[in-house]
């Protein structure tokens, strides 16, 4: 018997583009702010890596992970109290 998988609750920042369907349970909700940040970061991460000699061959999974790490850092920064 396999062990049950534990799903971590990740702060996704809410809707990237709030509108009529803003309920988290609504399948029409669309992209989260975390996904939007990650997508924007991913395009830049791929560009930086593509400019390197290695290219992106075999690196997409790692680059996607880096993009979400950057998105999580952006979401965390938004919650900080500014002086």
C-alpha positions in Angstrom: 0.0 0.0 0.0 1.4 3.4 -0.9 1.6 6.2 1.5 -1.0 9.0 1.1 0.2 12.1 -0.6 0.2 15.3 1.4 -0.7 18.4 -0.4 0.8 21.6 0.9 -1.2 24.8 0.8 0.7 27.3 -1.2 -0.2 31.0 -1.1 -1.0 31.6 -4.8 -1.6 35.3 -4.4 -5.2 35.0 -5.6 -6.3 35.8 -9.1 -3.8 37.3 -11.5 -6.6 39.1 -13.3 -9.6 39.4 -10.9 -13.0 39.6 -12.4 -16.5 38.1 -12.2 -15.2 34.5 -11.3 -13.0 35.2 -8.3 -14.1 32.4 -6.0 -11.1 30.0 -5.4 -13.4 27.0 -6.0 -14.6 28.3 -9.4 -12.9 26.4 -12.3 -13.2 29.5 -14.4 -11.1 31.4 -12.0 -8.1 31.4 -14.3 -4.5 31.9 -13.6 -3.2 32.6 -10.1 -0.9 35.5 -9.4 1.8 32.9 -8.5 1.4 31.3 -11.9 1.6 34.7 -13.6 4.8 35.6 -11.7 6.3 32.2 -12.5 5.5 32.5 -16.2 7.1 36.0 -16.3 10.1 34.8 -14.4 10.4 31.6 -16.6 10.7 33.6 -19.8 13.6 35.5 -18.3 15.3 32.5 -16.8 15.1 30.7 -20.2 16.6 33.8 -21.8 19.5 34.0 -19.3 20.2 30.3 -19.7 19.8 30.3 -23.5 22.5 33.0 -23.6 24.9 30.7 -21.7 27.0 28.2 -23.6 24.9 25.2 -22.3 21.6 26.3 -23.7 18.3 24.9 -22.3 18.7 21.3 -23.4 17.4 19.1 -20.6 17.0 22.0 -18.2 13.3 22.9 -18.5 12.2 21.1 -15.3 15.0 22.8 -13.3 14.2 26.2 -14.9 10.5 25.8 -14.1 11.4 25.1 -10.5 13.6 28.2 -10.4 10.7 30.3 -11.9 8.3 29.1 -9.1 11.0 29.8 -6.5 11.2 33.4 -7.9 7.4 33.7 -7.9 7.2 32.5 -4.3 9.8 35.1 -3.3 7.8 37.8 -5.1 4.6 36.8 -3.2 6.5 36.8 0.1 7.9 40.3 -0.6 4.4 41.6 -1.3 3.4 40.7 2.2 6.2 42.5 4.0 5.2 45.7 5.8 6.9 48.7 4.1 8.1 51.6 6.3 
